[in-house]
Amino acid sequence: MKYARIDLQCKQYPLERLCAAVEVSLSGFHRYRLEPESPRAVANRGLLTAIRARHLESDGTDGAPRIHRDLLDEGRSNASSG
């Protein structure tokens, strides 16, 4: 997530300052740009999106146990990972 934010703003601000601001190395950012995102990272990002959407749908009233159960009921098998 930090690298993606840096990537969005690197044309407006110096790359070195952005990396320092979010406490990541310049070499780590360059590696992020060169290497494809892992399948696990893609799955985690999708799961986080689903969790946030479910929380918003409930007007912030549903907590982790209910959201977890709902995601499992929807067939999100990676909702039990972690």
C-alpha positions in Angstrom: 0.0 0.0 0.0 2.8 2.4 0.8 4.5 1.8 -2.5 1.3 2.4 -4.4 0.8 5.7 -2.7 4.4 6.7 -3.6 3.8 5.6 -7.2 0.8 7.9 -7.4 2.6 11.0 -6.2 6.2 10.5 -7.5 5.6 12.8 -10.5 4.6 15.7 -8.1 7.2 15.2 -5.3 10.8 13.9 -5.1 10.9 10.2 -4.8 13.5 10.3 -2.0 11.2 12.5 0.1 8.2 10.3 -0.5 10.1 7.2 0.6 11.4 8.9 3.6 8.0 10.2 4.6 6.5 6.7 4.6 9.6 5.1 6.0 10.5 2.8 3.1 13.7 2.3 1.2 14.3 3.6 -2.3 15.5 0.2 -3.3 12.3 -1.4 -1.9 10.2 1.0 -4.0 12.2 0.2 -7.2 11.7 -3.6 -6.5 8.0 -3.0 -6.1 7.9 -1.4 -9.5 9.8 -4.2 -11.2 8.3 -7.3 -9.5 4.7 -8.4 -10.2 2.3 -8.4 -7.3 2.1 -11.8 -5.6 -1.2 -13.8 -5.8 -1.4 -13.5 -2.0 -1.1 -9.7 -2.1 -3.9 -9.6 -4.8 -6.1 -11.8 -2.7 -5.5 -9.7 0.5 -6.3 -6.5 -1.4 -9.6 -8.0 -2.7 -10.5 -9.3 0.8 -9.8 -5.9 2.4 -12.0 -4.3 -0.2 -14.8 -6.7 0.6 -14.4 -6.2 4.3 -14.6 -2.4 3.9 -17.6 -2.6 1.7 -19.4 -4.9 4.1 -18.6 -2.6 7.0 -20.0 0.4 5.1 -23.1 -1.5 4.0 -23.9 -2.1 7.7 -23.4 1.6 8.5 -20.4 0.6 10.6 -22.4 -1.6 13.0 -21.1 -5.0 11.9 -17.9 -6.1 13.5 -15.2 -8.6 12.6 -17.2 -11.8 13.6 -20.3 -10.9 11.6 -18.3 -9.7 8.6 -16.2 -12.8 8.7 -19.2 -15.1 8.7 -20.9 -13.1 5.9 -17.8 -13.4 3.7 -17.6 -17.1 4.4 -21.3 -17.4 3.5 -20.6 -15.6 0.2 -17.9 -18.2 -0.6 -14.8 -16.1 0.2 -12.6 -19.0 1.2 -9.7 -16.6 1.8 -11.7 -14.9 4.6 -10.5 -17.6 7.0 -6.8 -17.2 6.1 -4.6 -15.2 8.3 
